[in-house]
Every structure is written in structure tokens, then in C-alpha cells.
């Protein structure tokens, strides 16, 4: 599943204003809340964006996906 997420994102950070690499796979809705690893709840993010989302520096909203790449619906002001 990790490979599929990375391929979908083109091995780049899914935050449109970031586009850094290397990236890792993170949960859109925290794993603690859903307790499952599902494709639709995973996204490729760089370490800076993962920290920004985890610490609240970036606002996390409902996830969206589009064909040809994954895009989290986040406010990228600090990401």
C-alpha cells in the first residue's frame, strides 16, 4: 500500500505549495481515531508537512483525492 500511495503522489509531498521529497506516508485522519490503515486515509508528505499537520501549524480539513495524485485539503500557509 505504501508503494501505491507514493506512486500516486509521484514521490513528492502532496501539499501543492511544498512538493518536497523524500516523502513518507502519513494518515489523513489520525490512526488513533480510525485504527486502520486504508488507502483513502493515507497520503504522501515530507517530514516538514507531517510535523506541521501534527503540531497544528497547518490546518487539517477533510481529505480530498484527485486522479493522477493525492492532495490533502490543508491550509498550506506554514507547510
N, C-alpha and C positions, 0 to 999 in steps of 0.2 A: 504494500500500500504506500509506503514511503516513496518508493521509486515513481509510482504513478502520480503522486502529488508534485514531486519535483519536476517530472516531465511536463505535467500540465502547466506549471508555472514557468517553464523554460529555465529552471535552475536559478532564477532571480527572485529577489524579495517581491512579494505580491503587493506591497504598498506602492501605488503608482508613482509617488514622488520620491521613492527610495531607490528601488531597483538594484540593490547591492547584492553581492554574493561573497562568500559562500552563504548558503541558507540552511535552515533546519526546518523540520516540520513541527508545527505547534497546533494546539486546539483552538478553534474559534470560540466556542463556549467551553469554559474550563472543564477539564477532565473530572475534577472533584464534583461538579454538578451533574455530569451525564454518565460518568463511569463506563464509557465505551470509547473505542477508537473506531470512528466511522469516517469514511471518505469525505462525506459532505461537511464534516465538522473539523477537518484538518486543512492547514494552509501553510505554504512555504514562506518563511520570514527570516530576515537576517537577525543576528543577535541583538542589534540595537532596537529593532522594531519589536522583538519579543519582550525585551526589558521595558520598552515604552508602553506596551499594552499591559504588561503585568503590574507595573507601578502606577498606572493611570496617567502617564504623560501623554498618551494617545487615547482618545475616547473609543470605546468598543461598542459597536452597534450591531444590528442584525447582519449576519453574513450574506453576501451575495456571490454568485459564481457566474462566469460567462464562458462560452465556448472559446477554446484556444488559450485559456489561462485562468488562474483563480485570482479573484480580487476580494479582499475583505472590505466591507463597508466601514472604514475607520476614518477618523478625522486626522489627517496626516500632518498637523501643524508642527509637532515636535518629532516626528518619525523620520 
